[in-house]
Amino acid sequence: MDLHKTFPKTSNYLNSLDITSADSLDKTAKRLMDDMNAYERASQALRRRFVRGAETVQGIDRGGRLMKIKRDKEGGTYKYFVEGGNGSWSHPEERIWVVAMYCLWQDSK
């Protein structure tokens, strides 16, 4: 599976950046996009947290702040949501961002 095809908007966005001056979330997303094994490890770890009963999981947002991730089942699929600074929940357009936020939190531990 080619993550650049799976997440085309993220791929276009990251390819337009000077990654050397990008923030840590962009750098993490780029690393995951370029390394399928790293993406799969982080994605599986996030999924396992919810399977084992977590209602929310920690992540780190673009500003370097701790934030929460939740997962809701809609129909036969799961959707991931991130909590904004104002307490509202939003659904990122592409899942890579949720995985990157979780991976960034893992790397900070």
Buried (B, 14 or more C-beta within 10 A) or exposed (E): EEBBEBBEEBBEBBEEBEEEEBBBBBBBBBBBBEEEEBBBBBBEBBBEBBEEEBEBBBBBBBEEEEBBBBBEEEEEEEBBBBBEEEEEEEEBEBBBBBBBBBBBBBEEE
